[in-house]
Structures are given as C-alpha cells and as structure tokens.
Amino acid sequence: MGSVVAMSTETGLDPQDWTAFRTQAHDMLDMAIDQMAGAADRPWQAAPHDLQERFAIGSTAPNTNLLERIQSDVLPYHSGNIHPRFWGWVQGTGLASDLIAVMAAAATNENMGGRDHGGIYMERAVIDWTRQKMGFPETASGVCVTGTSQATVIAFQAARQRVLSSVRHAGQGDARLTAYAPVGVHNATLKALQLLGIGTDNLRLVPLSDGKLDADVLRDLVANDRADGALPFLLVGNAGSVDLGLFDDLNQMADLAAQENLWLHVDGAFGAWTRLAEAPWRGLTDGIERADSIALDFHKWMYVGYDCGMVLIRNEDEHRAAFAARPVYLEGTTRGIAGNEPWFCDYGIDLSRGNRAIKVWCALEMFGEAAFASAITDNCRRAAQMAADIRERPRMALGRPVVSNVCTFTANADLPPQAQSELNSNIALTLQENGTAVFSTTRVDGITLLRAAIVNHRTRPHDITFALNAVQALAEA
Ligand SMILES: *Cc1c(COP(=O)(O)O)cnc(C)c1O
C-alpha cells in the first residue's frame, strides 16, 4: 500500500519542478502572443500529409518536447480565421484578452453547473449585460452555451414546454407541433427541430415579399395546420441570415407571433450585435426586444475565442420550467459550497460546464464596450466599401445589396451562369490556398457567388482593395 502511494507521488500529475514548468508556460505564452500579434503573416495553410501521424498519442516520451511539438505541429495549422483577410463563413478572429481569460479559467477550473463560487457571479454579470444590450426585461434569464446551435435547442424546448406542459414526462405523444420560419433560416433551426423529435417536415418555410415575411402566407399556413389538428407553436426570425446577412422585420414578426399565439425566437447568431453599431446598422434589430427567446454567439461578432454563445429567454419561469430538475445528490444548501441558487444546470443541457463567460468578461473589461461598438460598425463599413469597390470594377457585380457585414458578388457577371459559378468557386479556392484572402461561396439565383462575412476586427480598408485586386486578376487571367 505504502509503495503505491509513493509511486503515485513520483509520477504525479502536477509538475515535479514548478520552476521548470513556469519557464515552459512563459515560453508558451510568448509563442501565443507572437502568433496573435503576427496573425497577418500567418494565413491558413494546408496540413502536411503526415500531420495525422505526427499527432499519434505516445509517439514521444512524456515531457520531452511538448513546446517544440506545439510550435511545429499545432500553431502553424490553424483554420485561418485569425488572419485580417479571412471573411469565409462567419468566423470570429479571437482576442488577446482570450489568452488571459483561458489561463484564469484553467487555473480556477470551476464547474459552472452551479454552487457558490466566483465564476457563477461572473456569468450572471455577462448575462445581465447581454440582456440589457438586447433590450430584454429583468424577468429574463440566460445561460452561456457552446454556440447558437445549442442555444436554439434550449429555446425550442422552452417554446415546446409552453404548449405541451407535460412533455418532459409524457413526451410528445400524438401532438404534432409545427414551426414557421422565413426561407433562408439557418440549419441550426432544422437541427434543433430534428433533435427535439418535432421533425423538419413540420417546419413551414415562409416566403418573403418586399424583404418582409409574407404575413398572409404565414396566417394561411397556421390556419391550415390548426384545421389539420396540428399545434403551431413557434415562429423563428433572423437577425442576420447566414447567406446574405438579411434582417427580418422583427416588429412585424412580434405582432404576428402575438396574433397567432406563437413563441417568437430570434436567431441573432452574429447579427444581434449590430445593436452595438452606429446608425443605420443599429436599427436592423429593432423589435428583437419583443422576442420570447434569442440565440446569439460571442465567438462570431463579439470576436471572443471559441466557443461561446448564449440563449436568452424572456421569462425565467418558462426557462426553468423546461430544464430545472435536481436529483437528491445535487440538492442545494443555504451554507457552504452548494449554496448560491439558482444554478446554471437548471437552465440548459449541461450539468458540468466550463467558464465561457470569462472570455466575454475579460474582453469587455480589457477593451470596453465602445471598442466593440466601433469594431462592429467598422466591419459594416468595410462590407459597404467592398460593395462600392465591386460596383466600380468592370464585369464584377453584387449578388444582393449589402445590408450589414455580408457581401456576395460574382467576379464576372458577363459569363453564363455555369461559367460564373465555376470561376467564382475556383477563385475562392485559389485565394484560400495561396494565402491571399478567404472568401467562402454561396448560391444566389442558381449562381455560385463569392461571399464575405466580415466579423474580423483585424480587417483594414487596404485589405479589401488588396483582396478585390486579387479576385480581378484571377478573373482576367
Ligand atoms: C453560425 C450560425 C448559427 C450556428 O451557430 P453556432 O455558434 O455555429 O452553433 C446559427 N445561425 C446563424 C445565422 C449563424 O450564422
């Protein structure tokens, strides 16, 4: 028995020499800062053929060369989104404050499911700040989650609980729930409906007319479903649609939801943050404050490191009704560690959870809200600059007018559709591979277009010109 204890101390999982560890950790911090400060010189590059093998666990003796491994195998093969000309999909850049935040979070290693410790108070502060920015009342509640996908599942479960109060115990039974969303809604909505057993056959996609949800079509769909014995329960609105960055008229949707007795959920993954921007972008989310729930991300347009999103629910009682449940071993106390109700495990899927809020808290403490407001405004200006520049160039053309931070365009509008699609796809891939800039693509009216979604605080005006020069050169080659 004694020898087992001695063994485990010798081979323990704390460093045997904290001084040597301190040096190693400082070196890691230096490498991390170099990576971030030099992000402009580090575009994405394809992984070498042997990278998978290099990662094989146990291929070197423990603690021999961890930092060299990180330098050679980890840091160079990032996904590119730290670079100033990365505008693909919707991917945030990460912030210097993250380096500090993740060190503090690792050192404290709090389990944010609940109990009485500092991280819980911090997350409450982050939720409260976000609640105020979104114009939600004090009766609202929220929880930090992995991202908008998880936030959407939580919101829909609360929406379902409202119309089927026994669903947690009895399941959905014969009830057929139906949901409504404008065309262009993100796949996260479909996935959430699938996961909850509602099924995407019960999602009605409503067309837009003049950029607004076609109210007559929505009313007809709801009436038909009701006549058919279904239970319409949910209307989903977009604050920033993923392909085109479009914003629904959320006041109109809130009126419709009230008339039709539907839960209004807003997917504000990135676009909700235009609320921090200057006019005219600030007004795009008007009406979001009337929603029943909002899903949003900090890891996109609040620039913090992956992963961090949030769900906000207008009525805390409805939020708790959908999730609160604590078996005996998790009962709270009025003293000691198990105090400090309410616990976050009663607001979402996870029991054990890490401190994501600390990235948001550190970012806001380090840079201040005004810095985020101006970065978001500037991203909208860069998208407008891109659109203006495209209009000036021969043969290039916008796919759709730019509303916020998403710009779609073709490199040569004179070509037939198929040739345009091929040209645009090839340009996107070539520019990714040669490290010039990252556009992704999307399809508008049957044509594959280049697409930039600018949620990048490192993008400067010359980056836009540089990238468009490169697009034009490839289109003319
Ligand atoms: C990214 C995105 C999602 C999904 O969010 P994740 O954080 O990736 O889970 C949902 N809706 C929109 C509009 C998005 O841009």
Ligand as a Chemical Component Dictionary entry (heavy atoms), coordinates in Angstrom:
data_LIG
# 
_chem_comp.id                   LIG 
_chem_comp.type                 NON-POLYMER 
_chem_comp.pdbx_formal_charge   0 
_chem_comp.three_letter_code    LIG 
# 
loop_
_chem_comp_atom.comp_id 
_chem_comp_atom.atom_id 
_chem_comp_atom.alt_atom_id 
_chem_comp_atom.type_symbol 
_chem_comp_atom.charge 
_chem_comp_atom.model_Cartn_x 
_chem_comp_atom.model_Cartn_y 
_chem_comp_atom.model_Cartn_z 
_chem_comp_atom.pdbx_ordinal 
LIG C1 C1 C 0 -23.274 30.329 -37.064 1  
LIG C2 C2 C 0 -24.741 30.456 -37.099 2  
LIG C3 C3 C 0 -25.557 29.560 -36.409 3  
LIG C4 C4 C 0 -24.976 28.401 -35.640 4  
LIG O1 O1 O 0 -24.228 28.899 -34.558 5  
LIG P1 P1 P 0 -23.018 28.078 -33.918 6  
LIG O2 O2 O 0 -22.432 29.036 -32.937 7  
LIG O3 O3 O 0 -22.078 27.757 -35.037 8  
LIG O4 O4 O 0 -23.585 26.875 -33.286 9  
LIG C5 C5 C 0 -26.914 29.762 -36.446 10 
LIG N1 N1 N 0 -27.455 30.785 -37.132 11 
LIG C6 C6 C 0 -26.716 31.667 -37.823 12 
LIG C7 C7 C 0 -27.371 32.787 -38.553 13 
LIG C8 C8 C 0 -25.328 31.534 -37.839 14 
LIG O5 O5 O 0 -24.567 32.407 -38.516 15 
# 
loop_
_chem_comp_bond.comp_id 
_chem_comp_bond.atom_id_1 
_chem_comp_bond.atom_id_2 
_chem_comp_bond.value_order 
_chem_comp_bond.pdbx_ordinal 
LIG C1 C2 SING 1  
LIG C2 C3 SING 2  
LIG C2 C8 DOUB 3  
LIG C3 C4 SING 4  
LIG C3 C5 DOUB 5  
LIG C4 O1 SING 6  
LIG O1 P1 SING 7  
LIG P1 O2 DOUB 8  
LIG P1 O3 SING 9  
LIG P1 O4 SING 10 
LIG C5 N1 SING 11 
LIG N1 C6 DOUB 12 
LIG C6 C7 SING 13 
LIG C6 C8 SING 14 
LIG C8 O5 SING 15 
# 
